[in-house]
């Protein structure tokens, strides 16, 4: 396995899209609607988002929005799923650009990817902050972290030769949950990312992983 397998391993559903995009035009239209929704969320937050706002920002009819999304919650869920996938792709890009030698290196790359997503992806911070707008439920942990943790544990064990007694995914789930929460806090404090809070995220995650030793 390679770190690129993290994407296929973690993405197990396609989200709440009423009509799946079977043609390029449909896919582009959905992306345009989600881009519009992300811009609105970045301005007003998830609570005030409406399908009418999405249609207006996208320059589309309300019927077009409803063709793909039955309601505002479906829009937000699709935004969350798209952000999750983009975070995974950004993480893999960084892991492949600088192949990690240790588990700390892996999580450093994930933090770097998270920071970049919060800075570059409109609405990403608001979506991550809105705990009620989650990915479909995953047994054993919070949606995003559990999805990554199981695949990441398998890949890290194979790629880095890290021994796994069955607890590795659980440890990674906790580390990822902490990572997510602290990065959200960093970008709530400062929209460009509070550097002290980002540094604290790195310290806390590394500290937790050190306290829960992972045998090589």
C-alpha positions in Angstrom: 0.0 0.0 0.0 1.0 3.6 -0.5 -0.1 6.9 1.0 -2.2 7.4 -2.2 -4.4 4.6 -0.9 -5.5 6.8 1.9 -7.9 8.5 -0.4 -9.7 5.4 -1.7 -9.6 3.8 1.8 -11.2 6.8 3.5 -13.8 7.8 0.9 -16.6 5.3 1.4 -19.6 7.3 0.2 -20.4 10.0 -2.3 -22.4 12.3 -0.1 -25.9 13.6 -0.2 -26.2 14.6 -3.9 -29.7 14.0 -5.2 -28.6 13.2 -8.8 -25.1 11.7 -9.1 -23.0 13.6 -11.7 -22.7 11.1 -14.6 -21.6 13.8 -17.1 -18.9 16.3 -17.0 -21.4 19.2 -17.2 -23.3 17.9 -14.1 -20.1 17.5 -12.2 -19.0 21.1 -13.1 -22.5 22.4 -12.1 -22.3 20.7 -8.7 -18.8 22.1 -8.2 -20.1 25.6 -9.1 -22.9 25.3 -6.6 -20.6 24.1 -3.9 -18.2 26.9 -4.7 -21.0 29.4 -4.3 -22.2 27.7 -1.0 -18.6 27.8 0.3 -18.3 31.5 -0.4 -21.6 32.2 1.3 -20.6 30.2 4.4 -17.3 32.0 4.6 -19.3 35.3 4.8 -22.3 34.4 6.9 -21.6 31.0 8.6 -23.4 27.7 8.2 -26.4 28.7 10.3 -27.5 31.4 7.9 -26.9 29.5 4.6 -30.0 29.0 2.5 -30.5 27.3 -0.8 -31.7 30.6 -2.2 -28.4 32.2 -1.2 -26.6 29.4 -3.0 -28.6 29.9 -6.2 -28.1 33.7 -6.1 -24.4 33.4 -5.6 -24.0 30.8 -8.3 -26.2 32.7 -10.8 -28.5 29.6 -11.0 -32.2 29.0 -10.5 -33.4 27.6 -7.2 -34.7 24.6 -9.3 -31.1 23.9 -10.3 -30.0 23.8 -6.7 -32.9 21.4 -5.8 -32.0 19.2 -8.7 -28.9 18.2 -6.9 -29.5 19.0 -3.2 -32.9 18.5 -1.5 -32.2 21.0 1.2 -29.5 23.2 2.9 -28.3 20.4 5.0 -27.5 18.3 1.9 -25.5 21.3 0.6 -23.5 21.5 3.8 -23.0 17.8 3.9 -21.7 17.9 0.3 -19.4 20.8 1.2 -18.1 18.8 4.2 -17.5 15.7 2.1 -15.7 17.7 -0.7 -13.5 19.5 1.9 -12.7 16.1 3.5 -11.6 14.7 0.1 -9.6 17.8 -0.7 -7.9 17.6 2.7 -7.0 13.9 1.9 -5.6 14.8 -1.5 -3.6 17.7 0.0 -2.2 15.4 2.7 -1.2 12.7 0.2 0.5 15.4 -1.9 2.6 16.5 1.0 3.4 12.9 2.1 4.5 12.0 -1.4 6.5 15.2 -1.8 8.4 14.6 1.4 8.2 10.9 2.2 7.9 10.5 6.0 10.4 8.4 8.1 8.4 8.5 11.3 4.8 8.7 12.6 5.6 12.3 13.7 6.5 13.1 10.1 3.2 11.7 8.9 1.2 13.9 11.3 3.3 16.9 10.6 2.3 16.6 6.9 -1.4 16.2 7.9 -1.2 19.4 10.0 0.5 21.2 7.1 -2.3 20.0 4.8 -5.0 21.1 7.3 -3.5 24.6 7.7 -3.4 25.0 3.9 -7.1 23.9 3.7 -8.2 26.4 6.3 -6.3 29.2 4.6 -7.3 28.4 1.0 -10.7 26.7 1.1 -13.6 29.2 1.6 -16.0 28.0 4.3 -13.7 25.1 5.5 -13.2 26.5 9.0 -17.0 27.0 9.4 -17.8 23.5 8.2 -15.2 22.0 10.5 -16.5 24.1 13.4 -20.1 23.0 12.8 -20.0 19.6 14.6 -23.6 18.9 13.6 -22.7 18.9 9.9 -20.7 15.7 9.8 -19.9 13.0 7.3 -22.1 9.9 7.5 -21.6 8.1 10.8 -18.6 5.8 11.1 -18.4 3.2 13.8 -15.7 3.7 16.4 -15.1 7.4 16.3 -15.9 10.8 14.9 -16.6 10.7 11.2 -13.6 12.4 9.6 -11.0 11.1 12.0 -12.2 7.6 12.1 -12.3 7.4 8.3 -8.7 8.5 8.1 -7.4 6.6 11.1 -8.2 3.1 10.0 -6.7 3.5 6.5 -3.8 5.5 7.9 -2.9 2.8 10.4 -2.8 0.2 7.7 -0.7 2.3 5.4 1.7 3.5 8.2 2.2 -0.1 9.3 3.0 -1.2 5.7 5.0 1.8 4.6 7.0 2.5 7.8 7.1 -0.9 9.3 5.2 0.2 12.4 4.0 -2.7 14.5 0.2 -2.6 15.1 -1.2 -4.6 18.0 -4.7 -3.5 17.0 -4.7 -0.2 18.8 -3.0 1.9 16.1 -6.2 3.1 14.5 -7.6 4.1 17.9 -4.5 6.1 18.7 -4.6 7.8 15.3 -8.3 8.6 15.7 -7.6 10.5 18.9 -4.6 12.3 17.4 -6.6 13.3 14.4 -9.5 14.5 16.5 -7.2 16.7 18.5 -5.5 18.0 15.4 -8.8 18.9 13.8 -10.1 20.7 16.9 -6.9 22.7 17.5 -6.6 23.8 13.9 -10.2 25.0 14.0 -9.4 27.0 17.1 -6.4 28.5 15.4 -8.5 29.8 12.5 -11.4 30.9 14.6 -8.9 33.1 16.6 -7.4 34.5 13.3 -8.8 33.9 9.8 -5.3 33.5 8.5 -4.3 31.1 11.3 -3.0 32.0 14.7 0.6 30.9 14.6 0.8 30.3 18.4 -2.3 28.0 18.2 -0.9 26.2 15.2 2.4 25.6 17.0 0.4 24.3 20.0 -1.4 21.9 17.7 1.9 20.4 16.6 3.2 20.2 20.2 0.0 18.6 21.6 -0.3 16.0 18.8 3.4 15.1 19.0 3.1 14.9 22.8 0.1 12.6 22.7 1.8 10.3 20.2 4.9 10.2 22.4 2.8 9.4 25.5 1.2 6.5 23.6 4.4 4.9 22.2 4.1 3.3 18.8 6.6 0.5 18.4 8.6 0.4 15.1 
